[in-house]
Amino acid sequence: MKLAEVLAKTNIPDYSKALMSTASHKNCITLAKSINKSHDILYGNFRDPIPSINTLRDQLINLAEKELSGKTTYLIFDDSQISKPHAKEIEGIDIGFDGSTGRPELGLQFVSALLSDGDIKIPVGLEPYISKQIAGKHFKTKSELAANIFLLLVDIFKIDLVLGDAHYATKTFLIFLSKLNQRFLMKFPCNRAVQIRNKKGQLKKIFRLRKNEHIRIIRGVFDDNSYYFYVVKIKPGITAYFISLDQIDKEELVRLYKIRWGIELYHRTAKQHLGWKQCQMRAIEKQELHSFYVMYAYAMAELARTKLKLESTEDAINRSYA
């Protein structure tokens, strides 16, 4: 089976197809040219972006339902900075930390959600994160945005485990998931105050690895709620802490958390190969629509990777270049 045959069986939007087909800088001219469409046709949906955002979200969820049906399903949350150093007029733009450069940059931040069975990765949710200074009374934390995405998905999917980094291990989000009896595994800040048996204090001070240990598990209390805490030796001199609702076997812990890396791969591919950073439209809704088209393009590349048994998602995208 060839890539064209895989994509022919999907209803891929022209804009997403153009993102996959354009090897050079992805602007309105190169995108339109790559699929032999006019600029006006290709960008027609951006005149009223909200209906198209909703349609794309529904299509991605339907795709995930089809591909993940009957499989163990992980929901992964992460946020990403889309740096735009010269775009001061875009709505919601602010200074944020860009992990790819290791320094604060002017740009947009988004909270992303991805569903995976440990192999195929399908992005299904996205919310713009607007700082409190800009959003004012409408401000929502990243964990609140993640909760909104979760509520859209929980009635559709049997989510076996929610995975996230330490940004999402907040009091409110952990309680939110616990009340729904939703299993989770998240990295946990080692400086948080907890109680373990009769000791209270920062987690890193009252819960450490013993000599020659690589993983240790204990039950404790964070903000009056009971959880399981883990300390893991990553490499000599470096440990990481995790939190979960129910106990996870030592042998499973590292394997499960490695699945979270899938969303990091998605963000990297979206930025480097699918033009996530290259949209210059000013309205935040148009930036969001562009992001959903990127998500759809990535999902199609993931589908092609699995059907064609390719080594990486980037291999599928490279095969689609005109």
ChimeraX attribute file (.defattr): number of C-alpha atoms within 10 A of each C-alpha:
attribute: neighborCount
match mode: 1-to-1
recipient: residues
	/A:1	8
	/A:2	11
	/A:3	17
	/A:4	11
	/A:5	10
	/A:6	16
	/A:7	16
	/A:8	10
	/A:9	8
	/A:10	11
	/A:11	10
	/A:12	18
	/A:13	13
	/A:14	18
	/A:15	23
	/A:16	23
	/A:17	22
	/A:18	28
	/A:19	32
	/A:20	28
	/A:21	23
	/A:22	24
	/A:23	19
	/A:24	13
	/A:25	14
	/A:26	22
	/A:27	15
	/A:28	15
	/A:29	12
	/A:30	18
	/A:31	27
	/A:32	22
	/A:33	15
	/A:34	19
	/A:35	17
	/A:36	11
	/A:37	16
	/A:38	14
	/A:39	14
	/A:40	11
	/A:41	11
	/A:42	19
	/A:43	15
	/A:44	12
	/A:45	16
	/A:46	19
	/A:47	9
	/A:48	12
	/A:49	18
	/A:50	15
	/A:51	12
	/A:52	16
	/A:53	22
	/A:54	12
	/A:55	12
	/A:56	20
	/A:57	21
	/A:58	14
	/A:59	16
	/A:60	20
	/A:61	21
	/A:62	14
	/A:63	19
	/A:64	22
	/A:65	15
	/A:66	10
	/A:67	16
	/A:68	20
	/A:69	13
	/A:70	11
	/A:71	14
	/A:72	13
	/A:73	19
	/A:74	24
	/A:75	28
	/A:76	28
	/A:77	29
	/A:78	24
	/A:79	23
	/A:80	21
	/A:81	23
	/A:82	23
	/A:83	25
	/A:84	19
	/A:85	12
	/A:86	10
	/A:87	15
	/A:88	13
	/A:89	11
	/A:90	17
	/A:91	17
	/A:92	18
	/A:93	23
	/A:94	21
	/A:95	17
	/A:96	18
	/A:97	17
	/A:98	17
	/A:99	11
	/A:100	11
	/A:101	9
	/A:102	8
	/A:103	10
	/A:104	14
	/A:105	18
	/A:106	19
	/A:107	22
	/A:108	24
	/A:109	24
	/A:110	19
	/A:111	20
	/A:112	24
	/A:113	22
	/A:114	22
	/A:115	26
	/A:116	23
	/A:117	18
	/A:118	17
	/A:119	10
	/A:120	17
	/A:121	27
	/A:122	29
	/A:123	27
	/A:124	26
	/A:125	23
	/A:126	25
	/A:127	18
	/A:128	21
	/A:129	21
	/A:130	21
	/A:131	20
	/A:132	12
	/A:133	9
	/A:134	13
	/A:135	12
	/A:136	10
	/A:137	8
	/A:138	9
	/A:139	15
	/A:140	16
	/A:141	16
	/A:142	25
	/A:143	21
	/A:144	16
	/A:145	19
	/A:146	24
	/A:147	18
	/A:148	14
	/A:149	19
	/A:150	18
	/A:151	10
	/A:152	13
	/A:153	17
	/A:154	13
	/A:155	9
	/A:156	11
	/A:157	18
	/A:158	17
	/A:159	20
	/A:160	15
	/A:161	17
	/A:162	20
	/A:163	26
	/A:164	24
	/A:165	18
	/A:166	15
	/A:167	16
	/A:168	23
	/A:169	22
	/A:170	17
	/A:171	13
	/A:172	14
	/A:173	17
	/A:174	22
	/A:175	16
	/A:176	15
	/A:177	16
	/A:178	18
	/A:179	9
	/A:180	9
	/A:181	11
	/A:182	18
	/A:183	17
	/A:184	23
	/A:185	25
	/A:186	25
	/A:187	21
	/A:188	23
	/A:189	19
	/A:190	18
	/A:191	12
	/A:192	12
	/A:193	16
	/A:194	23
	/A:195	20
	/A:196	18
	/A:197	10
	/A:198	6
	/A:199	13
	/A:200	15
	/A:201	14
	/A:202	15
	/A:203	24
	/A:204	18
	/A:205	12
	/A:206	13
	/A:207	21
	/A:208	17
	/A:209	16
	/A:210	9
	/A:211	6
	/A:212	7
	/A:213	11
	/A:214	15
	/A:215	20
	/A:216	16
	/A:217	20
	/A:218	14
	/A:219	17
	/A:220	20
	/A:221	16
	/A:222	19
	/A:223	12
	/A:224	10
	/A:225	14
	/A:226	17
	/A:227	17
	/A:228	19
	/A:229	28
	/A:230	24
	/A:231	24
	/A:232	20
	/A:233	16
	/A:234	12
	/A:235	9
	/A:236	7
	/A:237	6
	/A:238	8
	/A:239	16
	/A:240	16
	/A:241	23
	/A:242	21
	/A:243	26
	/A:244	24
	/A:245	21
	/A:246	17
	/A:247	17
	/A:248	18
	/A:249	9
	/A:250	14
	/A:251	9
	/A:252	9
	/A:253	16
	/A:254	14
	/A:255	11
	/A:256	16
	/A:257	18
	/A:258	11
	/A:259	19
	/A:260	24
	/A:261	15
	/A:262	20
	/A:263	25
	/A:264	16
	/A:265	13
	/A:266	21
	/A:267	22
	/A:268	15
	/A:269	18
	/A:270	20
	/A:271	15
	/A:272	13
	/A:273	23
	/A:274	28
	/A:275	21
	/A:276	23
	/A:277	20
	/A:278	17
	/A:279	18
	/A:280	15
	/A:281	15
	/A:282	15
	/A:283	14
	/A:284	16
	/A:285	17
	/A:286	21
	/A:287	23
	/A:288	19
	/A:289	23
	/A:290	25
	/A:291	24
	/A:292	25
	/A:293	26
	/A:294	25
	/A:295	28
	/A:296	27
	/A:297	26
	/A:298	28
	/A:299	24
	/A:300	25
	/A:301	27
	/A:302	24
	/A:303	23
	/A:304	25
	/A:305	21
	/A:306	15
	/A:307	13
	/A:308	14
	/A:309	10
	/A:310	13
	/A:311	10
	/A:312	14
	/A:313	23
	/A:314	19
	/A:315	14
	/A:316	23
	/A:317	25
	/A:318	15
	/A:319	15
	/A:320	19
	/A:321	15
	/A:322	11
